[in-house]
């Protein structure tokens, strides 16, 4: 059994934004920050067997329109991120686009979320992709229980104090 790290010792050398002086989790106070336009894009994929890909392509999945359901689920997930992540801020999700594409190995998902707020939307974009992927799995699990979610990751973000960032392999 391993012991938890000592927050006091860690804070002597590193400052943790989500821990208070006693080492307890806290939400960062962004009250004084000015709202700015921000965006984040995330990607992920759902890996499916060949027969599932064929059903997706010909529209024969018994539960219905998989991509439409997943798109709406992803948008709803972006809007509900603070309910799922305890230290995420409640922010205005002013735009959310979830794109899904059937590939030879399953479904690729990309979500871009935009806001004009005090903190970024990286978690919202990642949640949108994750929830959309879960919806795909839910829709096709009757065809193949081995369907899996892979490679959910942040691709790019803009705005805020740290400015623009793009995942190196995406440049």
N, C-alpha and C positions, 0 to 999 in steps of 0.2 A: 504494500500500500504506500502511495506517495502522499506527502503532505502538501497542503496548499501553499503557494508562495507567500512570503511575508510582505504585505502591501507597504508597510513602513520602510522596509529595507529597499524595496523596489522603487519607491517614490524618492528615495535619497539620490538615486542616479537618473531616474527617468520620471517624467511627469505624465500621468495618465489622466486624460480629459474626462473619463467617465467614472473616476473614483474620487471621493472626497478625502480630506486629510486623515480620516480614520480608516481609509481603505474600503469604504462602502460604495456600492454602485450608486451613481447619480446621473440625472439627465443634465447635459451641458446647458447652461443658461445662454440663450441666443437673443435675449431681449434687446440688447444694445446694438446688435448687428442690423445693418440696413438691408432691406430686401434687394436682391439682384436677380436678374434672369439667369436661370440655371437649367441644365439638361443632363441627362445621363442615358446611355444606351447599354443594354446588356444582351447577351445571347446565350442560348443553350440548345439542347437537342433532346429528342425522344428517339431512342433506338428501338426499332420494331423488326419483327420477322418479315420475310418476303411476302407471305400471304396477307399480313396486316397492311403492308405498303400497297399491295394490289387492291385491297378493300378500300383503303383511303383514296386511292386514285380513281376507282370506279364508283365511289359513293355508296358502297354496299355495307358500311359498318352499321350493324343493327340499331345502335343507339341514335343514329342520325348524323347531322352535319358536324363532324368533329372539329374542323377548323373554326367554324363560327362560334361554337360553344367555348373553345379554348381562347379565342380572341376576347370574348366578353369576360371570361373568367380572369384573364390576365389584366384587363383594364380594372376590373373590380378589385383584384389583388393589390394593384398599385395604390388604389384609393384607401385600402384598409391596412396598409403596412404598419401604422402605429399601433393597431390593435394586436398585431402579431409579434412585433419587436418591442420589448418593454422600454428601451431607451431611445427609440425613434421619436422625432418630433411630429406633431400633427401639423402638416403643411398643406397648402393648397396645391392639389394636383391640377394644373391648368391645361395640361395636354398629355394624352397617353395614346401611343400607337403601338399595337401589337401585330406583328406580321408573322405568318406561319407559311412554311413552304415544305411540301412533300418532296422528299429526296429518295434515293435508292435505299437508304438505310433507315428511314423514318421521317421525322418532322423536325426541321430547323425552326427555331423561334428567335425573333429579335424584338425587343421592346425599347422604345424611346419615351421617356417621361420628361415633361417640362413644367417649370414653375417660375414664379417671380416671388421668392420668399427668402427667409433668413438662413436657410440651410439647404443642403443639396438633396437630390432625388436619386442618388445611387441605390439606396435600399429599395426604393419604389420600383426602379427599373428591374433590379434583381428579383424582387417579389413578383412582378408581373410575369417575367419569364418562368419562374418556378411554378406559379399557380397555373399558368397556361399549360406548362408541361404536365402538371398533375391532372389537369382536365383531359388532356390527350390520353394519358394512361387510363384514367377512369372510363373514358369512352371506348377504349379498345381492349381493356383487360379481359373481357369475355372471349376475345379472339386469341389472345396470347398473354398469359400471366407473366411471361419473362420480359415484357416490355420494360425498358429502363430509361431513366433520365441521366443525361451526361453533360458535362462541360458548361455548367451555368457559370457565367463570368461577366464582369464589367468590361466593356469594350472602350468606352470613352465617356468623358464628362466635361462640361463647360461651366464657367461661372464660379462665383465665390472667391474666397481669399487665395485658394491654391490655383485658380485659373483653369486652363484647359489641360486635359490629360488624355492620351490615347494609349491603349495597350500596345507595347512595342511591336508585337508581331502583326498588328493591324495597320501600321504606318506604311 
